[in-house]
Amino acid sequence: MKKFLIIVVVLNSMLWFGLSSLAKASDYHKAVLGHVVQATANGTKVDTSKLLEQEMQRLTHKFAIESINILQAYLPAILEGISADLRLKTDKQYKCKLLKDSSIKDDCK
């Protein structure tokens, strides 16, 4: 009896979370899920490997677009940091070249 109640609770919670996540799903996800259910109900086999491949391509594209947007937002700060590093390296090279024949050996080697 105790095991039966645990199974019922687990199945009800899985059903609850499944339906609540479906309610939050976009139209795209509802359409894909509807197609899979309809194809299974009609007896046709759904090529899950192809479906997963398409989903991975879709997620990769979405990730690439988001990455480009992030780079676009932070590009001025990134370029400023790079230019500051280049200025410091150039200044150090110039200083070392000026101090080459002097007795002052700062951090030049």
N, C-alpha and C positions, 0 to 999 in steps of 0.2 A: 504493500500500500504506500509506503514511504517512497519507494523507488518510482512508483507510478506518479505520485504528486510532483516529484522532482522533474521527471520527464515532461509532464504537462506544463510546469512553470517554465522550463527551458524552451520548449516549443512555442509557448505563448510569447515569451520575451523575444525569441527570434522572429516570430511573425510580426510582433509589434515594431521592432526595429527595422525589419525589412520593409514594412508598409510605410513607416514614417520616412525612411530614406527615399522611397519611391515617390512620396508626396513632395519631397524637396528636389527631386531630379528635374533636369531640364527637359525640354521637349525632345531634344536629340536622344537622350538616354531612354525616355519613354518609347520613342519610335523604335530604337534598336531592341529594347526588351520586348516590345509588342511583336516585332518581326520574328524574333527568336521563338517566342511562345506560339505564334501563329504557324511558323514553319514546323515546329515540333508537333503541334496539334494536327497538322495536315499529313504528318508522317514523313516529311522530307527531312533529310539530314542536314543540319547546320554545320558548316565548316568552321569550327571554333578556332582553329589555328589561323585561318584567314581573318576572322573577326578580331582576334587578339592582335594580329599584325596591324590591321587597320587602326585599332585603338592606340597601339604604341606609336604609330606614325602621327596620329592626331595629337597625342600628348606631347610628342617631340616637337611638333610644329608650334603648339601652344607655348611650350617652354622656351623655344627659340624667340618667339615674338615677345614674350615677357622679358627675356634677357636683353633683347635689343632696346626695349623701352627703359629698362633699368640703366643700361649703358648710356643711353641718350640723356637720361636725367643727371647722371653723375660724371659724364664725360668732361665738363669744364674743370671739375675738381681733380680728376685723374690727370688731365693734361697739365694743370698747374703744378701738381706734385712732380710729374716727370720733368717739366721745365726747371723746377727748383733744384732737383737732383742734378740735372745737366749743368746748371749754373754753378753749383758747388764743385762739381768735378772739374769744370773748366777753370774756375778760380784757383783751385788747388794746383792744377797743372801749371798755370801761369805763375803762381807764387813759387813753385818749385823751380821753374825755369829762371826766375829772377834771383833766387837764392842759390843757384847752382855752384857758383864759384866763390861764395862767401863762407865765412866760418859758422854762420847760423845754419844749423841743421834741425829744422823744426820737425815735421813729420814726413819729410821727403826722403826717399830712399834712392 
